Amino acid sequence: MWFERYGIDFEKRDISQITVDDLLKLLTLTTEGVNELVKNPERINHKNEEELVKASDMNLKNALYYLKMNSLLFKTPIILDENNYIIGYNSDEIRRFFPREYRKFLSDL
């Protein structure tokens, strides 16, 4: 795995194990909220698309619990640390998870 190759500590969890606290943390890092986290409507079935519309009308607590229970709606992988997140795998963007000293070293090459 990419993180192992570069000696970066990580914890791998299945998307079904996402917690409400994880979702809250992710939402604080987004600019477009839930829209950044869930699959495009054409990639989910019609029933789930309707449920996402309903979730948008729910209060935050209920919407987060709904999304937790329907984790297949999320784009994956979600990579998260204290200050950053990315969704999907992009080798350029994932470098932001390198320690700062290592990123500096790479930029000096």
C-alpha positions in Angstrom: 0.0 0.0 0.0 1.1 3.6 -0.8 1.2 4.7 2.9 3.3 1.7 3.9 5.7 2.3 1.1 6.4 5.8 2.4 6.4 4.9 6.1 3.3 6.8 7.0 1.3 5.5 9.9 -2.4 5.0 9.1 -5.5 3.2 10.2 -7.5 1.5 7.5 -11.2 1.2 8.2 -14.1 0.1 6.0 -16.4 2.9 5.0 -19.2 1.1 6.9 -17.2 1.9 10.1 -17.4 5.7 9.6 -18.7 7.4 12.8 -20.8 10.5 13.3 -17.6 12.1 14.7 -15.7 11.3 11.6 -18.5 12.8 9.5 -18.5 16.0 11.6 -14.8 16.3 11.3 -15.0 15.8 7.5 -17.7 18.4 7.2 -15.6 21.0 9.0 -12.9 20.5 6.4 -15.2 20.7 3.3 -16.3 23.8 1.4 -19.4 22.3 -0.2 -20.5 20.1 2.8 -22.0 16.7 2.1 -22.0 17.2 -1.7 -18.2 16.7 -1.6 -18.5 13.4 0.3 -21.3 11.6 -1.5 -21.3 9.9 -4.9 -22.7 11.8 -7.9 -26.5 11.2 -8.3 -25.9 9.1 -11.4 -23.8 6.7 -9.5 -26.4 5.8 -6.9 -29.8 4.3 -7.3 -33.0 6.4 -7.6 -34.2 5.4 -4.1 -31.0 6.6 -2.5 -31.0 9.8 -4.5 -34.5 10.5 -3.1 -33.2 9.7 0.4 -30.3 12.2 -0.1 -32.9 14.9 -0.9 -34.8 14.0 2.3 -31.5 14.1 4.3 -30.9 17.6 3.0 -34.1 18.6 4.8 -33.2 16.9 8.1 -31.5 18.6 11.0 -27.7 18.0 11.1 -27.9 15.2 13.7 -30.5 13.2 11.9 -28.7 13.7 8.5 -25.4 12.5 9.9 -27.0 9.4 11.4 -28.8 8.7 8.1 -25.5 9.0 6.2 -23.7 6.8 8.7 -26.3 4.1 8.2 -26.0 4.5 4.4 -22.3 4.6 4.0 -22.4 3.2 0.5 -23.4 6.7 -0.6 -19.9 7.9 0.1 -17.1 8.4 -2.5 -14.1 6.3 -1.5 -11.5 6.1 -0.3 -11.7 8.9 2.2 -8.3 9.8 3.6 -8.3 12.0 6.7 -5.9 13.3 9.2 -6.2 16.2 11.7 -6.2 19.0 9.1 -6.6 17.4 5.7 -8.8 15.1 3.7 -9.0 13.9 0.2 -11.5 11.7 -1.5 -10.3 9.3 -4.1 -6.7 8.4 -5.0 -4.6 11.2 -6.5 -0.9 10.6 -6.0 -0.1 14.4 -6.1 -2.8 15.3 -3.6 -2.0 12.5 -1.3 1.5 13.9 -0.8 0.0 16.4 1.6 -0.1 13.6 4.1 3.7 13.4 4.1 5.4 14.9 7.1 6.3 18.6 6.4 10.1 17.8 6.6 9.8 15.1 3.9 7.7 17.4 1.6 10.4 20.1 2.0 13.1 17.5 1.2 11.2 16.4 -2.0 10.8 20.0 -3.1 14.5 20.7 -2.7 15.4 17.9 -5.1 
